[in-house]
Amino acid sequence: MRRSHTISIQIEYPYEATYRFLSQPRNYGEWAAVDKASYKPVGNGDWQADTPFGKRHFRFTPANAFGVLDHAVFVPGEPLLYTPMRVMPNQDGTELTFTFYQRPGMSEAEFTSAVEWITTDFLTLKSLLEARRT
């Protein structure tokens, strides 16, 4: 089994609005560690951007009624590994969970660094959405 790390974050922003924002691939560049200027659709539903780890492609789960926001960040030609991401209502706000799996060949240091990047992304998302509340 692969090593994994699950991040859970509470966002003081309505669940429906959070899901609407996150289910739109164009919004990913607003909060994730990508070069916003390079973030663009590439056809077939995928997106691409420059990241701190090099050029990456992104594939998103279609909008659904279950709060599922799984997506893959990958280099074309390499195997896809979807990462589970969910949002759930938590009273007037949202609970977000995301599980990151250690990639084949990824060192412990790279895994730890990736988890730190992802955590920073979600803290950015939290700040972005909560600022809209006021």
Disulfide bonds with the S-S distance in Angstrom:
none
